[in-house]
Amino acid sequence: MVSLVTLCCLVAGVENSWTNDFAHQPVSQRPALEVRYTDGDRTAFEVLAEAYRVVGQLRAPHHLVDAKTGTVWLSLTVTGGDGTVYDSVRTREATRINLYRRGPYYCEVHWFDVRVSDKAGKVAPLKGDLALYCYPEKMLASITWHAVADFEAKQVRYAGTHGSAVFTPEPFKAGTHQQFAFPVYNETPPLTGDALKTLDAERPLYYDAVRGCYRVGSHNPGGFEGHFFQYPDYREGVTFTITNDDTPRKVYICHETSSGTPGVVEGGVVTDKEGHPLPLTVQVSKNFAGEKEERFYNPADTAFSENFFPLYLDAGESQTLSSIHLYQNWGNHMTKHFSSLGAWMDYFHSSTGVTETTCYVPFKFGGLPGVAIADFRAMSQDTFWTGQPQHDNVAGHSFLSYNDGEAWRYLTYRGTTYHSTGPNWMDIGLEYLSSDGKVRATVRAFEFPQADEVRDFINVRYEVLEPLTIPNARENFRLLTVATWVQGLRYTHAAASGMEDVPLAFGEEHFAVRGHPLPRENAFLALYGEPKGSNAIVIRTWSGRPGPAASVLCEKKGDTRLLLVPDADDLELKAGDVIAFEGFWLPYGEVDGTRIPKRETVAYGSEGPRITGVTVGNRVSDFPPEIRAKDNRAEFVLRGGRSDVAVLVTGLTEYRWPRIWREESTGWVPVLQARNGDLDGVEVFTARDGSLGAAFIVATDGTPQHLKVRVGEPVTPRERIKVWPAPRDNNPRRHAALIRAPWMDTPISLRYPETVNTDALDFIDHVREDMPPRDHPEALAKVWTEGAGGTLAFAWTVAGREIGGRLSPNEDSVDLQFWVDNRAGASCNVGVQFCPVLAGTLFEDRTLDRTWIHVKGAWVNMADTGRGDGDPRFCHYEVEGGPDLGRLPAPWGVGDVEADADVVAVTSEDGKYLFAIAWPRAASIVSNTQLPCVHTDPMFPRATAGRRVYLRGKVYLMEGTLDDLYKRVQREVLRKY
């Protein structure tokens, strides 16, 4: 364990007023707090806090006791109108718990079905919700008595080792309830109101004496769909000043959504008074409305969104800071966050933007033999649900279970370690103990905000504590399980490395695959054939004996269990043996095969992310990529991987101004992170050794990138691209956005869209007698909404379908998004054209001498290609993976080369600047020298009824070479397969 003195020295360069806060952030120094069941039978629960450890007995006698001494901390009595005393200790009925909030700073335990009985065992007509508000150093509580019949009571009383409280209730009426709150342990007088100054908030900062925290509120304008499509860069923030008295103290801040739409917060960031993010782990807790998990105790299913964090205040210290609720984006990329959810039991949500992609259940869904991951959604599925940006759920995942010849043994939850809760990566540790006490399981799970897939990376270690014999281990020792009973999935095939795909049959329970040996590195096992999506496990590395193997159990009712097992018939394990492996859970959208998991054994296996070529700093780990800086600087090469990864730089003494650059042909070019201002997009944190760290999001396609990092050096922000609506002109049909980089005099007009087809022509921005639209286009044109971060968006409703798009400007690119939400009754194909008009700009090129496509690994000038037998001004080029264009109607021709990249580019006359537009899976590349314009119009998935299709593309306006552009497109505009 690193001492606090050492930690303070490591961050000595930080402003002194924050040193104490940062010193308590490393996991080894963070005050302990955990809530768990005492055993697999769930007869009691325990709260393990820094300053206390108590046990709540869920079977008689029902009271809260000190775990070491048995001293009663909390018991309840009610005195009836006739003087009869009812207490909780004598009640025989079982009780239960549910956690509404869980995290490193605050756990809220609701102890349900608490009853009180008289000496004769008669139960009062009251049912109790005993809420324990648990912090590392203190505990408060409230009892809410719900009357199931009319009942006259003289007194409600709490008593315990550290105090007691007496309340006089109103007469209880059936169907009503009354709450009584009291401190239980170590609560201190709060700061007075004049110490709290609200600078910007919907609800001013105040002290909540029931829960023991300082609360401040903000406004959320809408739900998941709004944050994904309408306002992804919205910042829901509060700003306040808190001034301490003459006693050093620790205070807890609860930033809540106090108006608008609560219940949907995904993450949070705390910034200093200048707007720099602080290296404070934020606890995020929420509850959705409408699921009615606790119909008796919480019939309204009250929604909430809350972020928690502590502040360590010296005597007289005053701090001004801001707290921000995050939803879809942080900077110019999606967030990746970890939060708790109050539901049927407490959940952990790992969210990519506002999609709840991975949901860990600490106590497991379905009881002790249930599953540890109850929601799992593949980002590569073709369509979202309509009305909410969620994919289908293919969860049912769990860790170790085994049959030792006597009974099945399962893992019981022991605790969570919160390394990072976001916003650039989630990183947690989970600890379990087998129900027979013979195996300790530790899991590290981390994820990045990856848009192409959900990869839940896991490092798993199973340590044997007592000798263990497992007969028939290929069936009975299940290191990982993917079960389909939770979601009712019906897979048709199993697959694994080194094995022919196996069709699955369900006439009787049997093993379709039994212990197929797997390589110790870069292997996969998978199930596919279910329309909702497929499931795979990818093994990156394996250690311990024996090696890994794959089994698949087919159950008679149609369910399957995909099992990672040992490559052994009978397994003899002795105390001290360890089986450990590194890999990832991979839900994926491909229905009919294993192209994606095979790809992943390379992209995150043999060619996975790694750090090489370190010239400044020291490599800490290849994956997650981490380098320790020297003098707040680092320089290294990142290789491998796919999509966005978080690059971690530790060893810092400063949290302000973290910046990262990539070496390109023109020199060092910033790897841009921000969108709202210049300070967002980077996560700062406190590392394990107490130094500060920064997490940068870097897009990768596996090719080497030479990167450098500087922290603490102010950098003048680059001027951004500007995007604004095109004014009404001679064409009232046109729906266009103007795009101008700072170095451009004349903007590009992007017709967005030029045409949209579903089951008919929904929109066309020009007149063609042979192409009449469904409705007159003028009603749809010029419909734009300007949003945070300089973004521009629109949404149309046409024939029961919502058609919408967004342009989000960066410093040298514009992110493009387009969607069709098919709320009509029939499925349809989607065809869209986007037309950037280059006339009058730096990129007007009617001779095609400066217009380029990528063919057979090299850039080809369009002027040097054949343009078919049509009018040479009008030409389509086929794209690898796209449709065969055949012969197009006049005046269009088909080029004599096929592009191998979904991008078309135009360079300026001086060669200094370039324009490009790219979409994944282009149907064709188009050039029209009459306007002139160029297209890479994408192929959308089929829009099934009740689903939403959605694609992301890019416009580039950048300095650099065509090769620089190609590398960026390969990293940033990913094809699905």
Sequence and secondary structure as in RCSB ss.txt:
>XXXX:A:sequence
MVSLVTLCCLVAGVENSWTNDFAHQPVSQRPALEVRYTDGDRTAFEVLAEAYRVVGQLRAPHHLVDAKTGTVWLS
LTVTGGDGTVYDSVRTREATRINLYRRGPYYCEVHWFDVRVSDKAGKVAPLKGDLALYCYPEKMLASITWHAVAD
FEAKQVRYAGTHGSAVFTPEPFKAGTHQQFAFPVYNETPPLTGDALKTLDAERPLYYDAVRGCYRVGSHNPGGFE
GHFFQYPDYREGVTFTITNDDTPRKVYICHETSSGTPGVVEGGVVTDKEGHPLPLTVQVSKNFAGEKEERFYNPA
DTAFSENFFPLYLDAGESQTLSSIHLYQNWGNHMTKHFSSLGAWMDYFHSSTGVTETTCYVPFKFGGLPGVAIAD
FRAMSQDTFWTGQPQHDNVAGHSFLSYNDGEAWRYLTYRGTTYHSTGPNWMDIGLEYLSSDGKVRATVRAFEFPQ
ADEVRDFINVRYEVLEPLTIPNARENFRLLTVATWVQGLRYTHAAASGMEDVPLAFGEEHFAVRGHPLPRENAFL
ALYGEPKGSNAIVIRTWSGRPGPAASVLCEKKGDTRLLLVPDADDLELKAGDVIAFEGFWLPYGEVDGTRIPKRE
TVAYGSEGPRITGVTVGNRVSDFPPEIRAKDNRAEFVLRGGRSDVAVLVTGLTEYRWPRIWREESTGWVPVLQAR
NGDLDGVEVFTARDGSLGAAFIVATDGTPQHLKVRVGEPVTPRERIKVWPAPRDNNPRRHAALIRAPWMDTPISL
RYPETVNTDALDFIDHVREDMPPRDHPEALAKVWTEGAGGTLAFAWTVAGREIGGRLSPNEDSVDLQFWVDNRAG
ASCNVGVQFCPVLAGTLFEDRTLDRTWIHVKGAWVNMADTGRGDGDPRFCHYEVEGGPDLGRLPAPWGVGDVEAD
ADVVAVTSEDGKYLFAIAWPRAASIVSNTQLPCVHTDPMFPRATAGRRVYLRGKVYLMEGTLDDLYKRVQREVLR
KY
>XXXX:A:secstr
   HHHHHHHTTTS HHHHHHHHT STTTS  EEEEESSTT SEEEEEESS EEEEESSSS  EEETTT  EEEE
EEEEETTS EEESTT  S  EEEEEE SSS EEEEEEEE  B TT  B SEEEEEEEEE SS EEEEEEEEESS 
B EEEEEEEETTEEEEE    B TT EEEEEEEEE       GGGEEEEE SEEEEEETTTTEEEEEEEE   HH
IIIII TT  EEEEEEEE  SS EEEEEEEEEEEE  S   EEEEEETTS B S   EEEEE SS  SSTTT TT
   EEEEEEEEEE TT EEEEEEEEE SEETTEE EEEEEEESSSEEEEEEETTEEEEEEEEEEETSTTSEEEEE
EB TTSSEEETTS    B   EE  EEE SS EEEEEEEEEEEEEE SS EEEEEEEEETTS EEEEEEEEE   
SS   EEEEEEEEESS EEETTHHHHEESEEEESTTTT    EEEETTEEEEE   SS EEEEEEEE  SSSEEE
EEE  TT EEEEEEEEEESSS EEEEEEE TTS EEEEEEES SSEEE TT EEEEEEEEEEES SS  HHHHHH
HIIIIIT  EEEEEEESEEEETTTTEEE BTTEEEEEEEEEEEEEEEEEEEES  S  EEEEEETTEEEE    S
STTS S EEEE TTS EEEEEEEEEEEEEEEEEEE S         EEEE    S TT  EEEEE TT SS EEE
EEEEEEESSSEEEESS  TT   SS GGGTTT  EEEGGGEEEEEEEETTEEEEEEEEE SSEEEEEEEEEE SS
S B  EEEEEEE TTSTT  SS TTEEEEETTEEEEGGGS  TTS TTEEEE BTTS    S  TT EE SS BS
SSEEEEE TTSSEEEEEE SSEEEEEEETTTTEEEEEEB   B TTEEEEEEEEEEEEES HHHHHHHHHHHS  
  
